[in-house]
């Protein structure tokens, strides 16, 4: 599928010359949409080459949607050939990690939050013992969930993180709980964080662009689009699948 022409507007931060970031919001098991979005990104790069592109996924690859296993398979490949890829961790990946590591207290919450759909995508029984799930997952998928994900990433005037930041707290002092799960205190804040935070985690009908943050979670799993922000120089555009 050919990528549509991107309509750019002024961005709230900047990237160095020659850099372009394609930042993809919460996927939640929507493997077909993610594959279409990767194809659109590849088409945009073919039409508008750039010296140093980066593909970044903001987290929450699993749960809720129908094909979490397919999403991880896509991310384990070279999603856009020749383009560096960074995958951040979301709170749903952390839940899966906790369950697979034997945290029985996390099991019920995970199943309620979309874990049943993830297990179904692997052909696994949600009533089975957690230990059987861990043993049945492909080793490369377990490695991706346990070791293949970053907590945050900085590019130019942007910080990419799954949920957001606790206002007034330096990045090095931020808790993982906030980076992966904060909502109200971050979303309602008009504070200057020193960077523009590009995040997901809180679903909206369309991308939100504020002076201090950009929200890319547009509820792909429940009928909204899968959103990709295209950041370059002092411009911001979007691709939707």
DAHUJO-V696550 format. One record per backbone hydrogen bond with DSSP energy under -0.5 kcal/mol. CO is the residue of the C=O (numbers start at 1). NH is the residue of the N-H. Records with the same first field share a line. If there is no record, write none. Layout:
# DAHUJO-V696550
CO->NH ; NH
This chain:
# DAHUJO-V696550
6->8
9->236
14->157
16->19
18->52
19->233
20->54
21->23 ; 231
22->24 ; 56
23->229
24->58
27->30
28->65
29->31 ; 67
30->34
31->35
32->36
33->37
34->38
35->39
36->40
37->41
38->42
39->43
40->44
41->45
42->46
43->47
44->48
52->20
53->84
54->22 ; 56
55->86
56->24
57->88
59->27
60->27 ; 28
61->29
63->65
67->71
68->72
69->73
70->74
71->75
72->76
73->77
74->77
77->79
80->83
84->55
86->57 ; 88
87->150
90->94
91->95
92->96
93->97
94->98
95->99
96->100
97->101
98->103
99->102
102->104
103->106 ; 107
104->107 ; 108
106->110
107->111
108->112
109->113
110->115
111->114 ; 116
114->64 ; 118
115->119
116->120
117->121
118->122
119->122 ; 124
120->123
124->126
125->128
129->132 ; 133
130->134
131->135
132->136
133->137
138->141 ; 142
139->143
140->144
141->145
142->146
143->147 ; 148
144->148
150->89
151->162
153->160
155->158
157->196
158->155
159->161 ; 198
160->153
162->200
165->167
166->169
170->173 ; 174
171->174
175->179
176->180
177->181
178->182
179->163 ; 164
183->186 ; 187
184->188
186->189
191->193
195->197
196->159 ; 198
197->199 ; 214
198->161
199->216
200->202
201->203
208->210 ; 215
212->197
213->210
214->199 ; 216
215->208
216->218
217->204
219->222 ; 224
220->223
225->227
226->241
227->25
228->239
229->23 ; 231
230->237
231->21
232->235
233->15
234->11
235->232
236->9
237->230
239->228
